[in-house]
Amino acid sequence: MFKLFLAARYVLSRRVSYLGMAAIAVAVGALIVVVSVMSGFLDETRTLVRGTTADVIVTPVQDTAHGPPMPRQVLEQLTRAQPGVTGAVARLIRPAIVKVHGASTLLLNLAQFSDLNVVTVLGIDAEAEKPVSGLELYLHQVEDATRRVADPEHPFAIERSLIRDPKLKNAGLPHCLVGEDRMETLDLHPGDALVLSTISDNQEASAEAIKPSTQIFVIAGGFRTNHHPTDMANVYVERQDFLDWCGTSTEVSELYVRVEPGRDLAAVRDARKVALRSAGLSCEVETWQDRHRVYLGAVENERTILFCVLAFFVLLTCTITFCMMIMMVQEKIRDIGILSAMGAPSAGIGAIFAAAGGAIATGGAVAGYFAGEAVARNVDGVKDWLEDSFGIQIFRRDVYAFTKIPSVVDSRLDLLICGATVVFAFVICMLPALRAARLDPVEALRHD
Amino acid sequence: MTELASGTVERMPASSSAGAAGAAIVLHATGLQRRYRMGQEVIEVLRGLDLVLRAGESVAIMGRSGAGKSTLLHLMGLLDRPDAGSLQIDGTETSRLSRARRARLRNLNIGFVFQFYHLLPELTALENVMLPLMIQHGTLGWLAKRGAARRQSLAVLDELGLAHRARHRPAKLSGGERQRVAIARALVAQPRLLLCDEPTGNLDERTSETIADQLFALAARHGHSLVIVTHDRELAARADRRLLLHDGHLGAA
């Protein structure tokens, strides 16, 4: 009993013990908050990427100059016949240079070139797209009502009266859908027009110059996936308009495939590969994770790195406890002699210091656990309070494309962090404890 | 007067102890040797020392500084091991006991009083006194015995006139009070043997007298055997026997 009693007294009677606890609490709390926020980021990113990407993407490997294009209907039917596939829709995709119609310059800003002057144009069949992709949801998610499409059932339709430029009103121009983030950035509204320029397939390969194919598209409205890069880069146009603009014979750039919830996507992907190969169709098949593995891997990697850095910080604070125990043993050498004189066994004397170190680590880790979980669960409130109190901006929505700081609290992981901290601190505190246990009582009593 | 020693000093039978003749032997040291190595030099502090101490008997050990008094006290208190010789405490040969068993024997049978009190500063007077009892028990055992241990400790403090200071920490006590707390701590587990190292060496004359009075009175009342290492002749005069440690042997003072 004397071990716990004295350990408690030694810990409670020293201010430095509380500092040690505070250091461990801060480290453990910070680790829990950072891991939770990074997990939130990863989770949110996955959700966003997941929401804008098909479960499985089939990309035909084709060269229109050397053979017939991949037949769209064959590919769609073959894919839909696959067990577990709930829908498949073909898309045409092409990058384009974009300019706001009426703007005096093409490049708004060279530094913004990649962001503002290049888009990915997707040629879609709106009717076929609805049951398969999230297009309908994206149309409804537009926050600014003035930028929504007039009729989500016919998203590319627009009243002629809305077209601002009188020259365009009766020009019978094709329409497009633009991400709300891009519309906000360029102050665009339905009725404005974009000039899209790409390279057509009808090029003479041996020609000296590349002839662009340019088309004005009137904006019918916006969409919002909540994935900032997508909402900046993508422009939807109707399939036939896309074909007319590009002059391409390509029928499918990629096949957007939906799979039953709960299905093993990798298995569906592999089965798809086999089926397409058997049909003599050369295609790349990938899941949404495959498609975004670099992006998701980067976020995951960031989380791992931050975890390691902060875990190292936690270990560092544990070594502070170790140093405190070394100092405590040194300071208590005479007490050790007295305890020996009273008949305390060596193991018991060592246990006092091991328990003291363990108590500091446990106190700090438990405090850090609760503080960390509390902050992680209310990270947005804490952010608001910090921003209001200190006038600093902690989180920029435009950078991360999230409306709030995401956080996923994994209490099991947090408990593991807490437990590992206590175990590590306890183990390293065994060294000073062993020293205390091995002290010669006579030398200890003579210690000045 | 009873003494014994090896070599030139007459070896006296244990039963010849004055005042406690016929009483049980609490401590029996035979041929104790202890030497220290200082670089190349070997210093023989004890050279085959003999001593018999009976229950209820008090012995004062005197000697010049460096004679080995504290070394002898540490050997008798099982804090140190002799290089040769035998030491029995209450009939148990201690030289081959493990460190843990020696600690246990020390806890149950031996109490220490030091010149500089050696109280634990974080504990109150009462907690300091309770400590030897606490060491006897594990956590569960202590929970069952805590009340009794507390009463026992308070009773000893009361005997020393310190019940009203039980909740004070050592820093709030005078030198005399601290030494009385140290005596209470040494006595609380009712040891057979009380070893005192200059118990009044750090106190003024008047306080020393009071402490000595109380120490001898309590030892006599409870039947503790008492070994006092001191330079103080007046204190030594109170003991049943006075021995001089010289040249590694004990002889009559």
Interface residues (C-beta under 8 A of the other chain):
Chain A: M1 F2 L4 F5 L6 R9 Y10 S13 R334 D335 G337 I338 L339 S340 A341 M342 G343 A344 P345 S346 A347 G348 P441 V442 L445
Chain B: H74 G77 L79 D80 R99 A100 A103 R104 L105 R106 N107 L108 I110 F112 F114 H118 L120 E122 L123 L131 P132 M134 I135 Q136 H137 G138 T139 G141 W142 L143 R185
